[in-house]
Amino acid sequence: MNIVLFDKDLRITDHQPLSEAAKLGEVLPLYVFVPSKWQGTELSVRHLQFVIESLEELSKQIQEHGGELFFAIGEIEAVLEELLQSFGSINVFTHKENAVKSTAGVKWIAENKQQLMTYGPDLEGVSNKLLNSVLKSYLVEPVNDSLKRIEVPAHVPGILFTDLRKLQNFKVEGRKIRFGQQGGELKGFETLDSFLEGRFANYIENHQKPIPSSLSSSRLSAYITWGNISVRTIFQRTSERIQSCESEKEKLQLEDFLSKLVSRAKICNGTKVIDNNSNEGQLKKEWNEEWYQHWINGKTGIPIIDAAMRSLDKTGWLNFTLRGVVLSFICKSLLQDCRKPSEGLAKLFLDYEPVIHDFHVLQQSGISGKGKIINPVKVGKQLDPEGAFIRRYVPELNRIPEEYIHEPWLYPGFYSLGYEPPIVDVVKANKQARLHYQRINDNRKESKVKKNLETEQLSFDL
């Protein structure tokens, strides 16, 4: 039996595994809800909500081609074992990126001598020097959408079902969102179309501004993460739009977007790097749970931080600059271990992609790269000078005069606002943080010099 195993490729357009499997006869399109992937991990109920919306649409699209989308709940090895017992032999079709993330499934297929067919850019083992050219070659390949009719088997094992209402008892932690983006291929294409039709006009100018960026940014990240639309489709559609641009300014906006799109794809070629065995915690002070709870719930008393965290909780999205600001505050200004904040943000970001998320956390927490310590009050004044973003998400400050919006504790009537006083003096906290990191850097240099001396001595002795 030809099984198309969906994961983070919830679409029909530019889906080569589905197209190739359908050519061979009967095919079983399948999505498996793996408990170990969803429960007790960085994924949350808002991600599940987005995936279910995507699957509902995918199911309808497959039905329009005469087929049926099947679901199962269980660990991937157990599900594949059941399918093998039912069909005698199985051929699994999937994208390479799915196979890389499902090591248990790949191992089971190899051990049971079944066939695995993977599709997509072959980036494994490609050097950084060649990565760009290999990726670009894939992105310009014509999209093959020859899918016509899907024939499904008449009888399937009892572990499979087609009604998503059976997921009622599949519990996942986290908070749902009412105002976030909806999942599905059609929504992904609508978002791309509206971006290319005009939203991109001030893409570069607005990318740091809290409210304007929510309109000028592509807002495609969640659809890319869950595979509602392929990076190749976006790349080709955007390249075509560049050819019809009427001004150099328009071209620059879209070229900058394409550059970021390719960079994202290259980062995704890496591996998840933050884990519980990280020695990062040794660089930080003792954990302060009270600070963390104030931060994750948007109650730090620092307006731009609270507005950003409340906005994220409500919509599942923040622009790239604000993601850096909130991370810098908890990890650098407050000197907290990055692992718990990283997991907390992952549960809130609708576009959570592990490799990209870890890459950003390492950059902003000071583990990888220098990344300066940010003063959120100063940055807030630059990004949201009139306080429109703050007023939208921190209603306690709605009526405060503009000159106090970023430092409400200076307002004479502050204690009548019902807003928290700041959990720290940002200037003093940042000063202590700089001293802390300076000591770490000095220790690293001293350790490096000592290691070099020992190496030289060892070489001489030999």
C-alpha positions in Angstrom: 0.0 0.0 0.0 1.2 3.5 -0.9 1.0 5.7 2.2 1.4 9.5 2.0 2.5 10.6 5.5 1.6 14.2 6.1 3.2 16.2 8.8 4.2 19.9 8.2 3.1 19.9 4.6 -0.6 20.3 4.9 -1.5 21.2 1.4 -2.1 19.8 -2.1 -0.3 22.4 -4.2 3.4 21.5 -4.8 3.1 18.2 -2.9 5.2 15.8 -4.9 4.8 12.8 -2.5 1.1 12.9 -3.0 1.4 13.3 -6.7 3.9 10.5 -7.2 2.0 8.1 -4.9 -1.3 8.7 -6.7 0.3 7.7 -10.0 0.9 4.2 -8.7 -2.6 3.2 -7.9 -4.3 3.0 -4.5 -3.0 5.5 -2.0 -3.7 6.1 1.7 -3.3 9.8 2.7 -2.5 9.8 6.4 -1.9 12.3 9.3 -0.9 10.8 12.6 -1.5 12.6 15.9 1.6 11.4 17.9 1.0 11.9 21.6 4.8 12.2 22.4 5.0 15.1 19.9 2.0 17.0 21.2 1.8 16.4 24.9 4.4 17.8 27.4 6.3 19.5 24.6 6.7 23.0 23.2 3.6 22.5 21.1 0.3 23.9 22.5 -3.4 23.8 21.9 -3.1 26.9 19.6 -0.8 24.9 17.3 -3.3 21.9 17.4 -6.1 24.3 16.5 -4.2 25.6 13.5 -3.3 22.1 12.4 -6.9 20.9 12.7 -8.2 23.8 10.6 -5.5 22.9 8.0 -6.5 19.2 8.0 -10.2 20.1 7.6 -9.5 21.9 4.5 -7.0 19.3 3.2 -9.6 16.6 3.8 -12.1 18.5 1.6 -9.4 19.0 -1.2 -8.6 15.3 -1.2 -12.2 14.4 -1.4 -12.6 16.7 -4.4 -10.0 14.4 -6.1 -12.0 11.3 -5.2 -10.0 10.4 -2.2 -10.1 10.5 1.6 -7.8 11.8 4.3 -7.3 9.4 7.2 -6.2 10.1 10.7 -4.7 8.0 13.5 -3.7 8.6 17.1 -0.6 6.8 18.4 3.2 6.7 18.2 4.4 6.5 14.6 6.0 3.0 14.9 2.8 1.5 16.3 0.6 3.0 13.6 3.0 1.9 10.8 3.1 -1.6 12.4 -0.7 -1.8 12.3 -0.7 -0.7 8.6 2.0 -3.3 7.7 -0.1 -6.0 9.4 -3.2 -5.0 7.4 -1.6 -4.5 4.0 1.3 -6.9 4.0 3.8 -4.3 2.7 3.8 -0.5 2.7 5.6 2.2 0.7 5.8 5.5 2.6 5.9 8.8 0.7 6.8 12.0 2.5 8.8 15.1 2.2 12.5 15.0 3.3 11.9 17.6 6.0 9.3 15.3 7.6 11.5 12.3 7.4 14.4 14.2 9.1 12.1 15.2 12.0 10.6 11.6 12.4 13.7 9.6 13.2 11.6 6.9 14.9 9.5 6.4 11.8 12.5 6.3 9.5 14.2 3.8 11.8 11.1 1.6 11.9 10.8 1.6 8.1 14.4 0.6 7.7 14.3 -2.2 10.3 11.1 -3.7 8.8 12.5 -3.5 5.3 9.7 -1.3 3.9 10.2 1.4 1.3 10.6 5.1 2.1 10.4 7.7 -0.7 11.3 11.2 0.2 11.0 14.4 -1.9 12.3 17.9 -1.6 15.7 19.6 -1.6 18.5 17.2 -0.7 20.4 19.5 1.7 21.8 16.8 4.0 25.6 17.0 4.1 25.7 20.0 1.8 28.4 22.4 2.9 27.6 26.0 3.8 29.5 27.1 0.7 27.2 25.1 -1.6 24.0 25.4 0.4 22.8 28.6 -1.2 23.2 27.4 -4.8 21.6 23.9 -4.1 18.6 25.6 -2.4 18.2 28.2 -5.1 18.3 25.4 -7.8 15.4 23.7 -6.0 13.4 26.9 -5.6 13.4 27.7 -9.3 12.3 24.1 -10.4 8.9 24.1 -12.0 6.1 23.2 -9.5 4.6 19.8 -10.5 0.9 19.8 -9.8 -0.3 16.9 -12.0 -2.5 15.5 -9.3 -5.8 14.2 -10.9 -7.6 11.5 -9.1 -6.8 9.8 -5.7 -7.8 6.1 -5.4 -8.1 5.0 -1.7 -8.4 1.4 -0.5 -11.9 0.0 0.2 -10.9 -1.4 3.5 -8.6 0.2 6.1 -7.6 -1.0 9.7 -9.7 0.1 12.6 -7.1 2.5 14.0 -7.8 4.9 11.2 -10.7 7.4 11.2 -11.9 10.3 9.0 -13.9 12.4 11.5 -11.7 14.9 13.4 -14.3 15.1 16.2 -12.8 12.0 17.5 -9.9 14.2 18.8 -12.1 15.5 21.6 -10.2 13.5 24.2 -6.8 14.4 22.7 -5.7 17.0 25.3 -2.9 19.5 24.6 -1.7 22.2 27.0 -1.8 25.9 26.4 -4.3 28.7 25.6 -6.4 28.9 22.5 -6.5 32.1 20.5 -9.6 33.8 19.0 -7.8 36.5 17.0 -5.0 34.5 15.3 -4.6 33.4 11.8 -6.6 30.4 10.6 -4.9 27.4 9.1 -5.4 26.0 5.6 -3.9 26.2 2.1 -6.6 28.7 0.9 -5.8 31.1 3.8 -2.1 30.7 3.0 -2.6 31.7 -0.7 -5.0 34.5 0.3 -2.3 35.9 2.6 0.4 35.6 -0.1 -1.9 37.3 -2.7 -2.7 40.2 -0.5 0.9 40.7 0.3 2.0 40.7 -3.4 -1.0 42.8 -4.4 0.1 45.8 -2.3 0.8 45.1 1.4 4.5 44.8 0.6 4.7 48.5 -0.4 6.4 49.5 3.0 7.8 46.1 3.9 11.3 47.4 4.8 10.2 50.7 6.4 7.6 49.1 8.7 9.2 45.8 9.6 10.2 47.0 13.1 7.1 49.0 13.9 4.6 47.1 16.1 1.3 47.9 14.4 2.3 48.8 10.8 4.4 45.6 10.6 1.3 43.5 11.3 0.0 44.8 7.9 3.2 45.3 5.9 4.9 42.0 6.8 4.0 39.0 4.7 2.4 37.2 7.7 3.2 33.9 5.9 5.4 32.4 8.7 2.6 30.2 10.2 1.6 29.0 6.8 5.2 28.1 6.0 5.8 26.4 9.3 2.8 24.1 8.9 3.2 23.6 5.2 0.0 25.2 4.0 2.1 26.8 1.3 5.5 25.8 0.1 8.6 28.0 0.2 9.1 27.2 -3.5 5.6 28.5 -4.4 6.2 31.7 -2.5 9.6 32.1 -4.1 8.3 31.7 -7.6 5.2 33.8 -7.2 7.3 36.6 -5.6 9.9 36.4 -8.4 7.2 36.8 -11.0 5.8 39.8 -9.1 9.2 41.4 -9.1 9.3 41.3 -12.9 6.1 43.4 -13.0 7.2 46.0 -10.4 6.8 49.6 -11.7 9.4 51.2 -9.5 12.8 50.4 -8.0 11.4 50.9 -4.5 8.9 48.1 -5.1 11.6 45.7 -6.3 13.7 46.4 -3.2 10.9 45.6 -0.9 10.3 42.2 -2.5 13.9 41.4 -3.0 14.5 42.0 0.7 11.5 39.7 1.5 13.0 37.0 -0.8 16.4 37.3 0.9 14.7 36.6 4.3 12.7 33.7 2.8 15.9 32.0 1.6 17.7 32.7 4.9 14.8 31.0 6.7 15.0 28.0 4.5 18.8 27.7 5.1 18.4 28.0 8.9 15.8 25.2 8.8 18.5 23.0 7.4 20.1 23.0 10.8 19.1 21.0 13.9 17.4 21.9 17.2 20.1 23.0 19.6 18.5 24.0 22.9 17.9 21.1 25.3 17.8 20.4 29.0 21.4 19.4 29.1 22.6 22.8 28.0 25.2 24.4 30.2 23.6 27.8 29.6 22.1 27.9 33.0 25.6 28.1 34.5 26.0 31.6 33.0 22.9 32.9 34.8 21.8 33.9 38.3 19.4 31.9 40.4 16.1 31.4 38.7 13.3 33.8 39.7 9.9 32.3 39.0 8.1 35.4 40.1 9.8 37.5 37.4 9.1 34.8 34.8 5.4 34.8 35.6 5.2 38.6 35.4 7.0 38.4 32.0 5.0 35.6 30.4 1.7 37.2 31.5 2.6 40.7 30.4 2.7 42.2 33.8 6.3 43.4 34.2 5.4 47.1 34.6 7.5 47.8 31.4 4.9 49.0 28.9 6.5 47.8 25.6 7.3 44.4 27.1 3.8 43.9 28.5 2.1 45.1 25.3 4.3 42.7 23.3 3.6 39.7 25.5 -0.1 40.4 25.7 -0.3 40.9 21.9 1.5 37.5 21.4 -0.9 35.8 23.8 -3.9 37.2 21.9 -2.7 36.8 18.3 0.1 34.3 18.2 2.4 36.7 16.4 5.0 39.3 17.0 7.4 41.0 14.5 11.0 40.0 14.6 12.2 43.1 16.5 9.8 42.7 19.4 10.7 39.0 19.6 14.2 40.1 20.3 13.2 42.8 22.8 11.2 40.4 25.0 13.9 37.8 24.9 16.6 40.2 25.7 14.7 41.5 28.7 14.1 38.1 30.3 17.5 36.5 29.4 19.9 39.5 29.6 18.4 42.3 31.6 17.0 39.8 34.2 19.8 37.3 33.7 17.4 34.3 33.5 18.2 30.9 32.0 16.8 30.9 28.5 15.3 27.5 28.5 12.0 28.1 30.2 11.4 31.5 28.4 12.2 29.7 25.2 9.6 27.0 25.8 7.0 29.6 27.0 7.4 31.6 23.8 7.3 28.5 21.7 3.9 27.6 23.1 2.6 31.1 22.1 4.2 31.6 18.7 1.7 30.2 16.1 4.6 30.0 13.7 6.9 28.0 16.1 9.6 26.3 14.1 12.1 24.6 16.4 15.3 25.3 14.5 14.5 28.9 13.8 13.2 29.5 17.3 16.4 28.1 18.9 18.6 30.0 16.5 16.9 33.3 17.6 16.9 32.4 21.3 20.6 31.7 21.2 21.3 34.9 19.5 19.2 37.1 21.8 20.2 35.3 25.1 23.9 35.9 24.6 24.9 32.3 24.2 25.6 32.6 20.5 26.8 35.9 19.2 27.3 39.1 21.1 23.8 40.6 20.9 23.7 43.9 22.9 21.7 44.3 26.0 18.5 46.2 25.1 16.9 49.0 27.1 13.2 48.2 26.5 12.1 51.7 27.6 14.4 53.4 25.1 13.5 50.9 22.3 9.8 51.3 23.1 10.1 55.0 22.5 11.7 54.4 19.1 9.4 51.7 17.9 6.1 53.0 19.3 6.7 56.8 19.9 3.0 57.7 20.4 2.2 54.6 22.4 -0.5 53.3 20.0 0.6 49.7 20.3 0.9 50.0 24.1 -2.6 51.5 24.4 -4.1 48.7 22.3 -2.8 45.9 24.5 -2.4 47.6 27.9 -5.8 49.2 28.5 -4.7 50.3 32.0 -2.6 53.0 30.2 -5.3 54.1 27.8 -5.8 57.6 29.4 -2.3 58.4 30.4 -0.7 61.4 28.8 1.6 60.6 25.9 4.7 61.8 27.6 4.3 59.2 30.3 3.2 56.2 28.1 6.6 54.5 28.2 7.4 55.4 31.8 4.1 55.5 33.6 5.7 55.2 37.0 6.7 58.9 36.5 3.1 59.9 36.1 1.8 61.8 39.2 -1.4 59.7 39.3 0.4 56.3 38.6 -1.1 54.4 41.6 -4.6 55.2 40.4 -4.0 53.5 37.0 -4.2 49.9 38.3 -1.0 49.1 36.4 2.0 47.2 37.9 5.1 49.1 39.0 8.2 47.9 37.1 9.6 44.6 38.5 13.2 46.1 38.1 14.9 49.4 37.5 15.9 48.7 33.9 18.9 50.9 33.9 20.4 49.3 37.0 19.5 45.8 35.8 21.2 46.4 32.5 24.3 47.8 34.3 24.5 44.6 36.4 24.0 42.5 33.4 26.8 44.1 31.5 29.2 43.5 34.4 28.0 39.9 34.6 28.7 39.3 30.9 32.0 41.1 31.1 33.1 38.7 33.8 32.0 35.8 31.7 33.9 37.1 28.7 37.0 37.7 30.8 36.8 34.1 32.1 36.4 32.8 28.6 39.4 34.7 27.4 41.5 33.5 30.3 40.4 30.0 29.7 41.3 30.2 26.0 44.7 31.6 26.8 45.3 28.9 29.3 44.2 26.2 26.8 46.5 27.7 24.1 49.5 27.7 26.5 48.8 24.0 27.4 48.5 23.1 23.8 51.8 24.8 23.0 53.6 23.1 25.9 52.2 19.7 24.8 53.4 20.3 21.3 56.9 21.3 22.5 57.1 18.2 24.8 56.2 15.9 22.0 
